[in-house]
Structure formats: structure tokens, C-alpha cells
Amino acid sequence: MGKKSDYFGLGYIVSVILAIIPVTSWICGAITRFLEGKILAGLIRIIFGFTIVWIIDLILMIISKHILRLLPI
């Protein structure tokens, strides 16, 4: 089933589908960072979410099978 690190506890396949779509990846990424209490990471995700951050998140999610947090802040 879904891991704690996937989008909102959803499974891997659903999280990858959400990550592939730039808009949902941007929104889900920012919301999950804010829910984790990582305000700075959430703000960075809002500002740079449609650029390299989206590509890196997508690649790391596909390779590692779960969302990886690059910024522990």
C-alpha cells in the first residue's frame, strides 16, 4: 500500500501519476512540504516547482519508488 512519504499516503502508482502532471506535482509537492512543517521547502516548491525541481522530483520518485526530500528544511 501507500507509504508515508508518498503524496498524502497514496500508493506509488497514484503518486507517480500526480508527479508526472506538472500542475498537480507543484500543488501536491508544496502542500506536502507545508504539512510536514517544512515552510522554506514549501516556499521553494511554490516558486521553483515548475522548473528543475519538478524534473528532479519526478526522476527521484521513479528511481526510488517514493518521494525523496532533497531539502530537509
N, C-alpha and C positions, 0 to 999 in steps of 0.2 A: 504494500500500500504506500501512501504518501509519506515522505519523510518530513521531519520538522523544518528542514532547510528549504524545501520546495515552496513555491508560491502558495501561501495560505494553507499549507498542509495538503495540497493537491498532489496527485501522483506525478510521476516523471513525465509520462506522455503528455498529459494536460499542461504541465509546466513548460515543456518544450514548445508546444503549440502556442502558448501565450508568449513565450520568449521570441518566437520567430516573427510575430507580428510587432513591428516597431512601436506602435501606439500602446498596445497592451503591455509590452515589455517595459516601456517607460513608466507607465502608471503603476503597474504591479511592483516594479523594482523600487520606485520611490515610496510607495505605501509600505512595503515590507521593511524597508530600512527605517522608516519612521516608527513602525510598530515595534521594532527591535530596540528603539531608543537611540538609534544612530542618526542624529539630526544632521550632522555635517555630511555623512554619506548620502542621506536622503536629498539634501540640497544639491549636492554634486550630481546626483542621479537626475534631478529635475533639470538642471542647467545643461549637462552634457549627455543626457540619456539617449539622444538620437544620433550620437556620433560613435566614436570608438568604444565607448562604454557598452553600447548595445552589442557591438560585434564581439567584444571580449566576453561579455556575459553569455552570449549565445554559444560561442565556441567552448567555453569552460563548462557550461551546462551539458552540452552534448558529450564532451570527453569524460567528465567526472560523474555524470548521471545525477547531479544535484547542483543547486545554486552554490557557487563559491563566493565568499565575501572577500573582495580584494582590499577594501578599506575597513579596518577594524575600528573606525571612529564613528 
